[in-house]
Amino acid sequence: MSEEVKIEKGARLFAELCAKSPSTMEQRLVSIIASEYQGNGIVIPGKHTISGALRQAILTYNTPSYTKNKTFECSVHAFRVGNSEAINAWVQAFVKAKPSSWRLSKVAPVASNEMARWSVSGVGRNGFLSAKSIKRKGALLSLSWQ
């Protein structure tokens, strides 16, 4: 899959999955896996759901019972893409699709691989949107909250 297609697909699907009601994210990801990834994914109900293959944009939804820091997480990542191009496209799609009640405020990055970070009010307690550079020339955009 080309870099442009991974970035576009990641933007569209991240917005569809993560910029809407948290209460139905798991169900939306199961539906996305069926329609966009030909059923390729892993679903551990109430804990961890991940879509796709390494050659595509990969979506993930995790609950506090699965994550180390006991938060909900909704993310997109892709390997072998331009980090800045991917992050910009994914953030723009998220901002355009998010509910108007969710507010983003830029804050200082906290991790060494973090490219940008925003606090997100309205999604839940301690909401953050984090853009990171990852291995294999990859990019990750993650929304987390409690």
C-alpha positions in Angstrom: 0.0 0.0 0.0 1.4 3.4 -0.9 2.4 6.0 1.7 -0.4 8.4 0.4 -3.1 5.7 0.7 -1.9 4.7 4.2 -2.1 8.4 5.3 -5.5 9.0 3.7 -7.0 5.8 5.0 -5.6 6.4 8.5 -7.0 10.0 8.5 -10.5 8.9 7.4 -10.7 5.9 9.7 -9.1 7.6 12.7 -11.7 10.3 12.5 -14.5 7.8 12.0 -13.4 5.7 15.0 -11.9 8.2 17.5 -13.6 11.5 17.0 -17.0 10.2 18.0 -18.7 8.9 21.2 -16.2 6.8 23.3 -19.0 4.5 24.4 -19.3 2.9 20.9 -15.6 2.9 19.8 -15.2 -0.8 20.2 -18.3 -1.6 18.1 -17.2 0.9 15.4 -13.8 -0.7 15.2 -15.3 -4.2 14.8 -17.4 -2.8 12.0 -14.4 -1.1 10.4 -12.4 -4.3 10.6 -15.2 -6.1 8.7 -15.7 -3.4 6.1 -12.2 -2.0 5.5 -9.8 -4.8 6.5 -11.6 -7.8 5.2 -12.0 -9.1 8.8 -8.3 -9.0 9.5 -8.0 -7.9 13.1 -8.0 -9.1 16.7 -11.0 -8.5 19.1 -10.7 -9.2 22.8 -14.1 -7.8 23.9 -13.9 -5.1 26.6 -10.1 -5.0 26.4 -8.2 -4.8 23.1 -9.2 -4.4 19.5 -6.8 -3.9 16.6 -7.3 -3.8 12.8 -5.4 -4.5 9.7 -2.0 -5.7 8.6 1.5 -4.0 8.9 1.3 -2.7 5.3 -1.8 -0.6 6.1 -2.8 2.1 8.6 -3.6 0.2 11.8 -6.4 1.2 14.2 -6.4 0.3 17.9 -8.9 0.6 20.7 -7.9 -0.3 24.3 -9.7 -0.1 27.6 -8.1 0.5 31.1 -8.1 -3.3 31.8 -5.6 -3.7 28.9 -3.4 -0.6 29.1 -0.4 -0.1 31.5 -1.5 3.4 32.6 -5.2 2.3 33.1 -6.6 4.7 30.4 -8.8 4.3 27.4 -6.9 4.6 24.1 -7.9 5.0 20.5 -5.1 5.3 18.0 -3.9 5.0 14.4 -0.4 4.2 13.3 1.4 3.3 10.1 4.9 2.3 9.2 7.0 3.7 6.3 5.2 7.0 6.1 6.4 10.6 6.4 5.8 11.4 10.0 4.8 15.0 9.6 2.6 14.4 6.6 0.8 11.5 8.4 0.3 13.4 11.7 -0.9 16.6 10.0 -3.5 14.7 7.9 -4.7 12.6 10.9 -5.0 15.5 13.3 -6.8 17.6 10.6 -9.3 14.8 10.1 -9.8 14.4 13.8 -10.3 18.1 14.4 -12.8 18.3 11.6 -14.9 15.3 12.8 -14.7 15.7 16.6 -17.8 16.9 18.5 -17.9 20.7 19.0 -17.9 20.0 22.8 -14.4 18.6 22.6 -11.7 21.3 22.9 -8.1 20.9 22.0 -5.3 22.9 23.6 -1.6 22.5 22.6 0.6 21.4 25.5 4.3 20.6 25.7 5.3 17.1 24.6 6.3 14.8 27.5 7.9 11.8 25.8 11.2 11.9 23.8 9.5 10.5 20.7 6.5 12.8 21.0 6.2 15.3 18.1 3.1 17.2 19.5 0.6 16.9 22.3 -2.8 18.4 23.0 -5.1 18.3 26.0 -8.6 17.3 25.0 -11.5 18.4 27.2 -14.9 16.8 26.7 -13.8 13.2 25.9 -13.3 12.2 29.6 -10.9 13.0 32.4 -7.3 13.7 31.5 -7.9 13.5 27.8 -4.8 13.8 25.5 -4.1 13.6 21.8 -0.4 12.6 21.3 1.5 12.5 18.0 4.6 10.3 18.1 7.4 9.1 15.8 7.7 5.3 16.1 10.0 2.5 14.7 10.2 1.5 11.1 9.8 5.2 9.9 6.3 5.2 11.5 3.9 7.7 12.9 1.3 7.2 15.7 -1.6 9.4 16.7 -3.3 8.4 20.0 -6.3 9.7 21.9 -6.3 8.7 25.6 -8.6 9.5 28.5 -9.8 8.2 31.8 
